[in-house]
C-alpha cells in the first residue's frame, strides 16, 4: 500500500469517528444506537461496530467488509476489530450500496424527529414541499415534491435488509428510507453530501412535526 493510500485510508476512518461524535451531539446515535459507513472503493466499505458508544469510537474499531453479498450471513469481513461485534445495519448498508452504486456514505440515525414523524404519518411514505431546505437534497426544489418511503420496524434490524433494498428501488429520487418508530437511513454521493442530506432531512422531519402541531391549533 502506498503512503498516499494509507493516508486516505486513515482519513476515511477518522471521518467516521468524527461524524459519529458530531451525530451524537445531535442525538442521532445516542445510547449506542445508529450507525455509519463509508465506501473506501467500489468493493469495500468501513462500518462502525454494533453496541459501542459512537461518540467514543476509535479508527481501529471499524469493520472493513467486502461489498459482494446481500445477506447478513454472507457478508465477507476483511478486517474485524478485536472484541467488536458487526453492526446489525451491515446488510442494510450493503443493500443500499448495491442499489445506489453512486452512494459513498450512509448514516443510520435514531433521530427523535424521524421516529416521531413516523408515529404521525400512518402511510407508507411522507411528502415534503415548500421548504427552502429541500434544495439541500439531491434533485430537491422549493416548489417540487420530495417523497421519502416509510418501512415498518422489525425486532431484529438485519431483517429489514430485503425490504430496504426493495423500497430503495421503488423510490429512486429519495436519498433516505424512514423506519417507523425507529429512525432513518440517509446516504449521499460523498460523506459531505450524506451529512448535508442528514441535516436537511432532519430539518424537514422536525418542520413536519411542528407543522402538524400548528395545524391542530388552526395556526397553519
Ligand atoms: Zn437502528
Boltz pocket constraint, residues with backbone or C-beta under 6 A from the ligand:
constraints:
  - pocket:
      binder: B
      contacts: [[A, 33], [A, 34], [A, 108], [A, 109], [A, 110], [A, 157], [A, 182], [A, 183]]
      max_distance: 6.0
